[in-house]
């Protein structure tokens, strides 16, 4: 009578093959996850920029700031008629996906009418993610 099942050697070979596949797939999965977080943060930054620009087109004025300021609901001088939550749903839940300890910051230059959105731990030196920084790599 022949016993059904796998031998120990067959099981070891299968485990070895599976561990090789996992060691190849895991780094690629992590890269894809990181790229998706970067893309999510860029899209959120674009959403914030469009909301600010839309409010300004309707007559809102940004509160006076020097340098970078945290993206919050009351960033306009007339908070009775203009709040950022009028333009973005769930504003309070917007946090960068790459690092939950970071916040979104904006910088508006009235002289050349440019708006930048960045992420960082504080408003000292956030990383600009909108408009997208020029890539130093060729072909990307």
LINKA-V691380 format. One line per field, one symbol per residue. phi: phi as a letter, one per 30 degrees, with the letter a starting at -180 (. if undefined). psi: psi as a letter, one per 40 degrees, with the letter a starting at -180 (. if undefined). burial: + if it has 9 or more other C-alpha atoms within 8 Angstrom, else -. Layout:
phi=???
psi=???
burial=???
This chain:
phi=.cdckcdddddddddddddddddddeddddddddddddddddddddddddddddddddjdcdddbcicbddbdcccdcddcbbdddcbdhedcdbeddaddcbdbbbccddchcbbcbbadbddadddcbdeddddddic
psi=hhiiaiiddddddddddddddddddddddddddddddddddddddddddddddddddeeihiihihaiihhidgeidgeddhideddhifdeehihddheeiiiiihhhddefihihiiidaedgihhehihihheiie.
burial=----------+----------------------+--++-+++-++++++-++--++---+-------++++-+++++-+--++++--+--+----++----++++++-------++++++--+--+-+++----------
